[in-house]
Amino acid sequence: MIHTTIGLYADGSFKMNGVKAEHLEDHLLYNKTYRSRAMFVDGKCVDKGYLTIEEVEAFEERIKLENLKTDKWTAPYI
């Protein structure tokens, strides 16, 4: 299975990846430790980073509206 992960920065920019299930835990840990950005997996926030609840909810809605997802493996992850 390929999970869509999105790392969202405070300035509104984001990076999207297609992550294999067996890489997901390490991918999220790396981002939490070294990037400090909000992380979304398959459309849901799993780590809000420095975002407010309102910003998280707004981005989850944007993910739905813009259908932000991938089914392709995108390693190396960014």
C-alpha positions as CSV (number, residue, x, y, z in Angstrom):
1,M,0.0,0.0,0.0
2,I,1.1,3.5,-0.8
3,H,0.2,6.3,1.7
4,T,0.0,9.9,0.7
5,T,1.9,12.1,3.1
6,I,2.0,15.9,3.1
7,G,4.4,18.0,5.1
8,L,2.9,21.5,5.5
9,Y,5.1,24.4,6.4
10,A,3.9,27.6,8.3
11,D,4.2,29.6,5.1
12,G,1.6,27.4,3.4
13,S,4.0,25.5,1.1
14,F,4.0,21.8,1.3
15,K,5.7,18.6,0.1
16,M,3.8,15.5,-0.9
17,N,5.1,12.0,-1.0
18,G,3.9,8.5,-1.8
19,V,5.2,6.4,1.0
20,K,5.2,2.6,1.3
21,A,3.5,1.3,4.4
22,E,6.7,-0.3,5.7
23,H,8.5,3.1,5.5
24,L,5.7,5.2,7.0
25,E,6.7,5.1,10.7
26,D,10.3,6.1,9.9
27,H,9.2,8.8,7.5
28,L,7.0,10.4,10.1
29,L,9.6,10.1,12.8
30,Y,12.2,11.8,10.6
31,N,9.9,14.6,9.7
32,K,8.9,15.2,13.4
33,T,12.5,15.1,14.5
34,Y,14.2,17.1,11.7
35,R,11.6,19.2,9.8
36,S,9.1,20.3,12.5
37,R,6.4,20.6,9.9
38,A,2.8,19.5,10.2
39,M,2.2,16.0,8.8
40,F,-0.9,14.6,7.1
41,V,-1.3,11.0,6.1
42,D,-4.1,10.1,3.7
43,G,-5.8,13.4,4.3
44,K,-5.7,13.4,8.1
45,C,-3.3,15.3,10.4
46,V,-1.1,13.0,12.4
47,D,1.2,15.8,13.8
48,K,0.1,19.4,13.8
49,G,3.7,20.8,14.3
50,Y,3.4,24.5,14.9
51,L,0.0,24.9,13.2
52,T,-3.2,25.9,15.0
53,I,-6.2,23.6,15.1
54,E,-8.0,26.0,12.6
55,E,-5.0,25.8,10.2
56,V,-5.1,22.0,10.4
57,E,-8.8,21.8,9.7
58,A,-8.5,24.3,6.8
59,F,-5.7,22.2,5.2
60,E,-7.6,18.9,5.7
61,E,-10.5,20.6,3.8
62,R,-8.0,21.7,1.1
63,I,-6.7,18.1,0.8
64,K,-10.3,17.0,0.1
65,L,-11.3,19.8,-2.2
66,E,-8.1,19.5,-4.3
67,N,-8.0,15.7,-4.1
68,L,-4.3,15.8,-3.0
69,K,-3.2,12.2,-3.1
70,T,-0.8,9.9,-4.9
71,D,-0.7,6.2,-5.5
72,K,2.9,6.2,-6.7
73,W,5.9,5.5,-4.6
74,T,8.1,8.7,-4.6
75,A,11.3,7.7,-2.8
76,P,13.6,9.3,-2.0
77,Y,11.1,11.2,0.2
78,I,11.3,15.0,0.4
